[in-house]
Every structure is written in structure tokens, then in C-alpha cells.
């Protein structure tokens, strides 16, 4: 089957009701190569053949859609400002120990891509957490590679469009309530595996094939290795219930109790 051109794909994408958060073509790739050295490195490794378009650009990162060897990929390129600010996020610094081999390599080669090993810790940690959760069967994008400020992963969506954020969708009340229940189950699974997301809300969930896919893990912690896990969990539940306020009257306190109950752990363990 012949591969569709970028312009054909992009024009079809623009014609759909749910529009991308940015329609700009990518400026990261030029005739002279890539402005980011980590993207250039990943391209040289033949992990992708072409940078197709910029899907999203925010204060923390820019998301690019790439043509991989056999499938579409997504590249999360952190902004310089966000990379510098990671070290000020004291609440999330505890319990970060890198064991994943690809993540270790990314830290060891950080200076080659213009960042310090301390800054690379955050990007490498996100890759490691994503790897652990994907291997455990949670609905998260499959991680592919990490280098410098770039996290390369599975693209969630299809040839026509990236999967939308749940927060951008207009849902019937009953449907929204169902996704809220799904989000509680997903968080309980995270807890049982020993993780707390750190920024849990409908803004960090994609809707794909009628199921939620969880994204964005730079603030994730291993709660057994963190001094105040209950504080991070309670913050997550405030973000969750606020983002689902159209579909549920559940309070943050009730949500916290429910995810703890579903996880099978005790509140005492989180407060120990």
C-alpha cells in the first residue's frame, strides 16, 4: 500500500471536526538537518525517516509526529526552560533511581546533547517510568528511545489524526462518568505497581478506541521511595476531580479513598 504524502494526511487531518492544537508544519527539520542534536542523532540511527508535523507546542514541550520505519511515532522535545526548571520541582525529586539501560545511556551522554546529567535525569526518569508501566500492561504509549531532551514513543492515533485529549472532548454525562470510573481504575493500578502519577487529570489522558491512554510522566514518583507520597496523591485527586467536574460530584477526598481501596494497599502504607 503506497504511503500517503504528508500534505494529503495533514489536509485530511485539518478537515476533521477535532482539529490539532497546532496546524504548523514542523520547523525543527530543515534542508540543513535538525536544530536539536538529539533529534538528529535519533534520525541518524534510522529510528524515523521523516519529521511530518508539529502536533502540539506548550511551555513544557513540543510534540512532533514522525514517520517511523513501520509506524508513526511521537517525539516529545522538552523546552530549554522546562529542562532548567526540573531541578526546582522539589516535591518530585525524591526516589529517582535510574535502572533502565536506555535511560542510563541517555544520562551518560547528556552533555553531548547540551544538557547536564542532572537535567537528563528527568527525561530519563520519564522514559523509565513509561517503560515500566508499558511492560506492566497499563494503557500508556510504548517507549522507543530517549536522548538529550527527546523522548521517542508510540504515536497514539491513526493516519488521519492524533488521539484527542479527553479534556478537549464534549461527552454525554453518562459517558464522561464512565471515563471517570476508568480513570479511578487506572490510578489504582498505578498505585498497586508502586507509582503515583504527579499530574493526573483529563488533560493528561488521550481517548483512543474508546479507552483512556495515560501520558506525561515527568513528575511521576515511586511512592515507596518518596517521603510524602500521600501529598502527591491528594494533589493528583484534586486535579482529577476538577477536570471531571462536569461528570461527577466526587470530591478529592472521596476519590483518594476510592483509588486506595481499589489498589489493595492501605492509607497507612502511604503515610508511613
Secondary structure in CASP SS format (residue, H / E / C, confidence):
PFRMAT SS
TARGET T0000
AUTHOR 0000-0000-0000
METHOD secondary structure of the structure
MODEL  1
X C 1.00
X C 1.00
X C 1.00
X C 1.00
X C 1.00
X H 1.00
X H 1.00
X H 1.00
X H 1.00
X H 1.00
X H 1.00
X H 1.00
X H 1.00
X H 1.00
X H 1.00
X C 1.00
X C 1.00
X C 1.00
X C 1.00
X C 1.00
X C 1.00
X C 1.00
X C 1.00
X C 1.00
X C 1.00
X C 1.00
X C 1.00
X C 1.00
X E 1.00
X E 1.00
X C 1.00
X C 1.00
X E 1.00
X E 1.00
X C 1.00
X C 1.00
X H 1.00
X H 1.00
X H 1.00
X H 1.00
X H 1.00
X H 1.00
X H 1.00
X H 1.00
X C 1.00
X C 1.00
X C 1.00
X E 1.00
X E 1.00
X E 1.00
X E 1.00
X E 1.00
X E 1.00
X E 1.00
X E 1.00
X E 1.00
X E 1.00
X C 1.00
X C 1.00
X C 1.00
X E 1.00
X E 1.00
X E 1.00
X E 1.00
X E 1.00
X E 1.00
X E 1.00
X E 1.00
X C 1.00
X C 1.00
X C 1.00
X E 1.00
X E 1.00
X E 1.00
X E 1.00
X E 1.00
X E 1.00
X E 1.00
X C 1.00
X H 1.00
X H 1.00
X H 1.00
X H 1.00
X H 1.00
X H 1.00
X H 1.00
X H 1.00
X H 1.00
X C 1.00
X H 1.00
X H 1.00
X H 1.00
X C 1.00
X C 1.00
X C 1.00
X C 1.00
X C 1.00
X C 1.00
X C 1.00
X C 1.00
X H 1.00
X H 1.00
X H 1.00
X H 1.00
X H 1.00
X H 1.00
X H 1.00
X H 1.00
X C 1.00
X H 1.00
X H 1.00
X H 1.00
X H 1.00
X C 1.00
X C 1.00
X C 1.00
X H 1.00
X H 1.00
X H 1.00
X H 1.00
X H 1.00
X H 1.00
X H 1.00
X H 1.00
X H 1.00
X H 1.00
X H 1.00
X H 1.00
X H 1.00
X H 1.00
X H 1.00
X H 1.00
X H 1.00
X H 1.00
X H 1.00
X C 1.00
X C 1.00
X C 1.00
X C 1.00
X E 1.00
X C 1.00
X C 1.00
X E 1.00
X E 1.00
X E 1.00
X E 1.00
X E 1.00
X C 1.00
X C 1.00
X E 1.00
X E 1.00
X E 1.00
X E 1.00
X E 1.00
X C 1.00
X C 1.00
X E 1.00
X C 1.00
X C 1.00
X C 1.00
X C 1.00
X E 1.00
X C 1.00
X E 1.00
X E 1.00
X H 1.00
X H 1.00
X H 1.00
X C 1.00
X C 1.00
X C 1.00
X C 1.00
X H 1.00
X H 1.00
X H 1.00
X H 1.00
X H 1.00
X H 1.00
X H 1.00
X H 1.00
X H 1.00
X H 1.00
X H 1.00
X H 1.00
X H 1.00
X H 1.00
X H 1.00
X H 1.00
X H 1.00
X H 1.00
X H 1.00
X H 1.00
X H 1.00
X C 1.00
X E 1.00
X E 1.00
X C 1.00
X C 1.00
X C 1.00
X C 1.00
X C 1.00
X H 1.00
X H 1.00
X H 1.00
X E 1.00
X E 1.00
X E 1.00
X E 1.00
X C 1.00
X C 1.00
X E 1.00
X E 1.00
X E 1.00
X E 1.00
X C 1.00
X C 1.00
X C 1.00
X C 1.00
X C 1.00
X C 1.00
X E 1.00
X E 1.00
X H 1.00
X H 1.00
X H 1.00
X C 1.00
X C 1.00
X C 1.00
X H 1.00
X H 1.00
X H 1.00
X H 1.00
X H 1.00
X H 1.00
X H 1.00
X H 1.00
X H 1.00
X H 1.00
X H 1.00
X H 1.00
X H 1.00
X H 1.00
X H 1.00
X C 1.00
X C 1.00
X C 1.00
X C 1.00
X C 1.00
X C 1.00
X C 1.00
X C 1.00
X H 1.00
X H 1.00
X H 1.00
X H 1.00
X H 1.00
X H 1.00
X H 1.00
X H 1.00
X H 1.00
X H 1.00
X H 1.00
X H 1.00
X C 1.00
X C 1.00
X C 1.00
X H 1.00
X H 1.00
X H 1.00
X H 1.00
X H 1.00
X C 1.00
END
